[in-house]
């Protein structure tokens, strides 16, 4: 956050983005494994672990929009606020209960070194969730990379607080939909989630076509609900397949794949938007996302047949 607050050119800004990205990747797997292991049962652990990411993204979108539009120092204040929150979280870390696994002969450096990979026993289950991961997280890249520009230029909303609220409308429903769908079976949740994603992305394209901010928000809520349900279902599939000692590195690999699905398309559409129009790029991304969702549906059905 200090790098962000003091960035004055593009290279410094890129460095400021890389550093927290590395930090996020290093801790997300371990934190998710800790959440799952500490919960009363795996279902609740999947709810909390799957819902915390979109909830944090929603808070970030709203916080940034409010501070940029209503507070002084719009370019830097949000980073100072986040810095204070991180300092607070660092102070709370010693109070987090943990029962570390003992590894005979492991040094302290081996114990704290982040592990990254998928153990052999988990690979069949992990390969099965990769299409769902891409279907879940690619819309995040769509809404966050092009969403703010679409809302401002095509839908006519120029208030940053409004833009932040509309962006948050994708992420806020995710944990809510996760809890409401908790009584369904794993397969039923996956079907419901992927279906909601497909409908939400389609409605988003319609909203952009008719230049309707209200329809765009409804579409975001629908797609975000699907994102939450499918992501929690994906998280829930890991604890049953991965031994306790291997969950951290498996979750790390899971989030690595999710972040690739999240960021790589965003970079490509950023390049494409310089060649095509913003609207054309948005529609191409949306159509490709619908195809990815269709592939995830086929993969989910094939996985269900194999288990049966």
MIMAR-746490 format. One record per residue: residue in one letter; x negated, y negated, z of N, C-alpha, C in turn. Coordinates in pm, whole numbers, plus 50000, padded with zeros to 5 digits. Each point is the difference from the previous one (the first is absolute). Example, Ala and Ser with C-alpha at 12.3 -4.5 7.8 and 13.67 -1.06 7.14 Angstrom:
// residues 2
A486815056950780500894988150000499104988050000 S500354989549928499184988150006500774989150073 
//
This chain:
// residues 308
X499185012050000500824988050000499144987350000 X498845000850063499084988749997499524997349858 X499765010649925499594998349861501114993449919 X501225004350022501134993949930500114985150034 X499914997050129500194986250045498944990649945 X498805005349970498914991449953499695002049851 X500825007549927499755002349858500234987149922 X499084997149909500124987849919499875002849851 X499775012849962499915003549858500435014449982 X500085004549876500535013349970499125011250056 X498664999749985499195010850058500185001350151 X500074988850070500215000650144501385005850033 X500984996649920501345005350022500055015049975 X499295004649897499955014449974499325007450114 X498914994350052499325006150114500945000550121 X500764989350018500934999650113501095010449986 X500335003949880501005010549979499405013950015 X498745001649961499375013150006499785004350145 X499534990850084499655003650139501215005450077 X501134993050006501145005850071500565012449931 X499805001049867500435012149931499235012150047 X498694998550014499175011050052500405003450143 X500224989750080500405002350140501335007350008 X500944996049916501315006649998499875014749962 X499215002749897499815013849958499315008450106 X499084993950075499265007550101500865003950119 X500984991650035500765002750123501385005749976 X500564998549880501395004049978500235014850023 X499115008449948500175014450017499985004250145 X499034994750075499895003550142501204995050079 X500444987749970501154994450072501265008049970 X500205003749874501195007849963499995013650068 X498835006650000499905012950069500294998650149 X499514989250061500244997650142501504998050026 X500664992149914501434997650017500785013149992 X499695008249899500715012649982499775009350118 X498765000850047499675009150109500584995550133 X500194987050019500474994950129501524999950012 X500725002049892501464999350004500595012850058 X501244999350053500635011850060500195011549901 X500244996749872500135010649899499534994449867 X499665008749904499454995449872500944990749924 X501335001850013500934991649926499894985550045 X499974997850131499874986350050498644994249961 X498965008350006498684995449959499984995449856 X500685007649911500074996149859500794987149984 X501074998350078500784987649993499134988050035 X499305001150113499204988750046498834997349905 X499295010649961498854998249912500424995149862 X501105005449948500464995849869500624986250001 X500624996150112500674987050006499114988550039 X498875002950062499154989150050499344992149885 X499595006949894499364992949888500944990149933 X501205004349956500904990149939500454989250097 X500135003450129500394990050099498924989350010 X498725004250002498914990450004499934991449875 X500245006149883500014992349876501134989849999 X501155003650057501124990750006499674988150089 X499415002950117499614989150090499004990849931 X499035005849930499004991949931500614991049894 X500965005349923500634992049895500784988350059 X500785002850104500814989450062499104989950071 X499035004950076499104991150074499264990749904 X499465005649893499264991849905500924989649935 X501215004249962500914990649937500394988550092 X500295003250127500394989650096498854990450027 X498815005450023498864991450034499594991449881 X500055005649881499624992249881500984988649976 X501295002950020501034990149967500244990050112 X499885004450126500454991650111498894995250093 X498825006149995498964996850098498864992149934 X499164993650080498834993149943498945010049954 X499044995149925498895008349949500535012649932 X500814998749896500645011849940499045010249941 X498794995849963499065009349939499215008350100 X499974996150126499145007050096500705004150129 X501104993550039500595002650131500405014650017 X500535006149895500455013850013498855009350038 X498804997049952498855008650031499574998450146 X500104988050052499674997950141501015006950090 X501264999749960501035007050078499745015150000 X499665005449884499685014249993498755003450079 X499014991249998498785002450076500315001250149 X500834991150052500385000550142500715013250030 X500875004349910500725012650023499045011950001 X498984999749914499035011049996499145000350127 X499654988350050499254999350124500835006050114 X501284996850002500895005650101500065015249988 X500115005249878500065014449980498695006850041 X498884993549973498715005550045499955001050150 X500554990050070500035000450146500915010950054 X501015003849920500935010450044499505014149972 X499005001549913499555013249960499535008850116 X499274994650101499585008850110501155006350077 X501204994549988501145005250073500825010049919 X499585002649877500695009849917499585014050043 X500945008550042499625013650043499535008349882 X499025007950025499465008549893499355012150064 X500145011349931499355012350041499135004649884 X498774995049992499165003349885499655014849996 X499965005149878499605013949983498495001450018 X499605009750075498585002250023499425008749890 X498954995249940499335007549895498615003950051 X499775012750027498715004350055498844995249914 X499034993950066498804995749931500124986949926 X501194993750002500194987449929499444988450081 X499264991249933499494988150067501084989350005 X499734989350074500974989250009500214993549864 X498934999449919500134993849867500855008749909 X499895013250013500845008949921501464999150045 X500194997550127501354999350054500744987649951 X499284988849988500674987549962499974997549849 X499275008249926499934998149856501335003849935 X500574991349920501265003549933499815012049908 X500945009350005499975011749912501074998449893 X499655004649880500844997449885500015012549913 X501195005749976500075011849917501235008350034 X500185010749923501145008850021499475014150022 X500175005850119499545013650024500675010049905 X499335011049976500485010049905501415004750033 X500295001950126501305005450040501144990349972 X499684987149990501044989849982500204996449853 X499075003749914500024995149862501275003349922 X500575012050010501255002349926501124990250039 X500174997650128501034990650045499654985749958 X498724996650006499584986449966500224997249852 X499635009449915500204998149856501494998149970 X500855006950076501434998949977500584986450031 X499344992350089500564986950037499394988549920 X498985002649918499364989249925500974992749908 X500845007049920500954992549916500934991250082 X500455004950116500884991950085499264987850052 X498725001550036499234988650049499924989049894 X499755004049876499924990049894501364993649974 X501075008150005501344994549979500394990550112 X499555002750123500344991750115499254986749999 X498705000649976499164988350022499824991349877 X500215005449880499884991449882501014988650001 X501265002050047500914988550008499504989050093 X499245003750103499424989750088499104990749920 X499215006049909499174991749914500824991349908 X501145005649953500884992249913500564987950074 X500535002250120500664989250073499014989950057 X498835004650043499064990850063499094993049899 X499665006749891499084993749903500744990149909 X501165004149949500754991449909501264994250063 X500385005350116501274996050060500094985250030 X498974994350063500074985850036500064991249876 X499255003649895500044992249876501355001249932 X500565012250002501325002049940501064991950074 X499955000350132500984992850080499904984949974 X498794994949985499824985749981500324995549857 X499475007249901500084995049863501255004549925 X500485012150030501145005049925501314999250078 X499905000450133501225000050082500254986550066 X499054990749986500244986350042499834996950146 X499375008850079499774997350142498564995350019 X499814987750047498674994550016499624997750146 X500925002350091499714999050142499245012650044 X498804998150054499165011650037500655008550109 X500784993950087500685007750103501055009149938 X500734994949902500995008149930499325011449924 X498894996949936499255010449928499535010850097 X499494996050117499575009850099501155008750048 X501164994150019501175007750045500455009949893 X499974995749874500405009049892499005011549987 X498714997050012499005010649998500195009650117 X500334994550116500235008450118501225008849986 X500944996049913501215008049982499705013749942 X498835001749943499595013449954499525008550117 X499314993850096499355007750105500855001750126 X500834990250034500805000950123500945012149999 X500685003149889500905011550003499315013450014 X498695000649973499305012949997500095007650132 X499604994050115500115007550125501455002650041 X500914990849964501415001950035500575012149924 X499735000549870500485011349919499375013150045 X498764999350045499325012050049500745006050119 X500384991650095500715004750119501395005049964 X500724992649914501365003749965500065013249923 X498935003449929499985012449923499335011450077 X499704997750127499255010050077500725013150020 X501345000149990500765012450022499985009249878 X499524994949886499975008049879498805009249998 X500075010249916498865008949984498884992849924 X498825005850004498864994149932500264998549851 X500555010449936500274999449857501084989749968 X501034999450084501084990449976499504985750014 X499134997550098499444986650017499164996049880 X499235009449949499164996849884500854996749878 X501065007849978500894997249887500674986450016 X500504997350120500674987250027499024988449982 X498805001550053499024989249992499574997249857 X499695010549924499584998049861501144994249918 X501225004550027501144994549929500194985250028 X499874996150127500134985850036498904991649937 X498795005549993498914993049933500334997449853 X500485010449932500334998749858501094989649979 X501055000650081501104990549987499504985850031 X499204998850106499514986850040499134993449895 X499075007649942499134994349896500824996349876 X500965008649965500864996949884500794987250024 X500584998750120500764987850032499094987750003 X498755001950038499054988949999499794994749858 X499875009249906499834995949861501254992849949 X501175005050040501254993449961500064985950058 X499644998750128500034986850066499064990349931 X498825004949961499064991349929500544996149863 X500715009549938500554997249866501064989050005 X500835000150106501094990150008499644988250089 X498774999750052499504989050082500874997850125 X500255011150073500844999250120499185003150124 X499804990050087499245002150123500745009450095 X501324998650010500795008450089499915014749958 X500115002649870499895013749953498595005550019 X499014991349988498625004250023499825004450146 X500594992650093499895003550142500705013250028 X501185002049941500715012850018499195011549943 X499414997849885499165010449939498795003050088 X499404989850060498865002050088500395008250123 X501164996950057500485007650116500205014749963 X500575002549884500245013849955498685007449979 X499084993749926498705006549975499215001750129 X500054989950088499285001150127500535011250087 X501325002149998500585011250075499465013349948 X499955001249866499445012149942498545001950034 X499254988950000498585000750037499835005350142 X500774994650094499885004450139500335014650018 X501085004549937500435013950017498975009649942 X499524997249878499055009249936498654999850070 X499554988250044498704999450065500025007450134 X501074998450078500115007350126500065015149974 X500675004049893500065014349965498625005249963 X499244991749929498645003849964499125001550124 X500094990450091499245000750124500385012350080 X501305003350002500485011350078499485013449948 X499635000449871499545012649942498575003550043 X499254990350050498595002450031499785007450131 X500634996150112499735006850126500255015049996 X501025004449925500295014349994498975007649918 X499284992949913499025006649914498574998750051 X499714989150071498624997350042499805003450147 X498935007450034499665002150140499734986750070 X500164999750131499874987550075498654993349974 X498945007849996498674994349983499744994249862 X500845003549903499804995349863501044989649957 X500894996250090501074990849960499484986149969 X499024995450077499504986549979499454998349859 X499135009149957499424998649868501045002449891 X500995008650026501065002249902500874987649984 X500354993650112500754987549992499184989149932 X498684999950025499144990149934500055001749849 X499955012549954500075002649857501384996549945 X501035002550079501364996649959500144985149977 X499514992050094500094985549984499084995049890 X498875007049978499134996049889500745001449867 X500715011249983500795001849878501114989749992 X500634997050114501084990050001499474986349960 X498834996450053499444986849969499544999149855 X499575011249942499675000049857501264997449918 X501095007050038501274997949931500514985850019 X499654994050111500434986550035499194989449925 X498685001949997499114989349954499605001049854 X499745012049951499525001349861501004994349899 X501295003450010500944993949905500084984850015 X499854995150125500054985550022498874992949926 X498825006150000498864994149927500295000249849 X500535011249952500275001149857501074990149954 X501044998250081501044990649958499504985650011 X499064997650090499414986750006499264996749872 X499315010149946499324998149871501014998749887 X501035008750006501004999949893500774987049996 X500244994150117500764987550006499264988549933 X498675001449985499244989749930500115001549849 X500445012049956500125002749856501464998849956 X500895006450076501424999249971500644989150085 X501304998749988500724991050089500245006950133 X500264992150103500285005550132501205009549995 X501044995949931501225008249993499745013349929 X499254999749889499695012249927499195009550086 X499014994750071499175008250088500845006450109 X500894992250058500865005050107500875011549950 X500564998349880500875010449946499225012649964 X498824998649944499195011849968499635007550127 X499584992650102499665006250129501225007450055 X501164993649997501205006350054500375012649926 X499924999849868500335011949921499025011350029 X498714996750009499005010250033500245005750139 X500434991550094500305004750135501175009749998 X501014997449920501135009249989499545013549946 X499065000049905499455012549948499235007450109 X499254992750083499275006350110500995006250099 X501084993150028501035005350090500615012749942 X500235000149869500545012049935499035011750014 X498694997349983498995010550017499985005050144 X500154991050096500035004050141501225008650029 X501114996949935501215008150018499785014349951 X499395001249882499715013349946499055007750092 X498974993050050499035006550089500665004250131 X500914991850052500685003550124500895012249982 X500695000849888500855011649974499165012549982 X498854998849934499135011649983499465004750135 X499664990550088499515003650133501085007050082 X501264995349985501105006450071500205014349952 X499915002349871500165013549945498895009250048 X498774994850009498895008350047500215004350146 X500484990750083500245003350141501145009850015 X500974999149908501135009350007499605014149955 
//
